[in-house]
Amino acid sequence: MGTARTRANNKWNAKAYDRVNLVFKKDTSPTKEEVQAAADAAGESLNGYIVGAVKQRMERDSAGEVDE
């Protein structure tokens, strides 16, 4: 059992955030290391970089643009 602070943090996180488990295959691009390097180069956290990419894709899709 954790401390009161840990329990409070876990309660807050459960209320404030949704979790998504993202899996990268080790021998297929992009790898986690490649995405981490791109996030570092952009001056962003890995999470921020991925969330930004998802937002960008959603905006593009809603504008009717199609990826090939």
N, C-alpha and C positions, 0 to 999 in steps of 0.2 A: 504494500500500500504506500502511496506517495505522500508527500507533505501536503499541507493545506494549500500552499501556493501552487504546487503542481496540479492538484485537483481543480483549483480555481482556473488556472491557465487552460487545462484540458476542457473544462466546461465552456469557457469563453470561445476557444477555438472551434468546438463543436457547434456553437451557436452562430459564429460569425463567418465561418469558412466552409466551403465544399471541397472535398478531396477527390482527386483523380489520380489513379495509379497509371503512370506512363511507362511503357516498356520499350527499350531500344534493343534490337538484335545486335550482338557484338560484331558480327562480320558483315553487316550491311549498312551502307550509308543512308541517312546520317546516323552516326554513333553518338552516344552521350558525350564523348570527348569532343567531337566536332561541334555539337550544339553548344557545349560549355565554352569552347574557344570562341565561337561566334558571339555568344552572350558577353564574354569578357571583352572582346574587341569593341562591342557596342556600349560597354560600360554599364551593363545591366546584370541583374541576377539571372540565374538559369530560369527560375520561375517567371520572373518578369518578362524575359525574352520569349518564352513559350506562350504566355498569356497574350503578349503583344502580337505574336504570329497568328494565334487563333482569332483575335479580334480583327486583324487585317484581312484574314481569309473570309471571315463572316461578312465584313463590310463589302468585300469584293463580290462574294456570292449574292448578297442581297441587291447589289447594283446590276446584276445580270451578267457579270463577267464569268467566263468559263475557263478553267484550267485545261490544258491539253495533256 
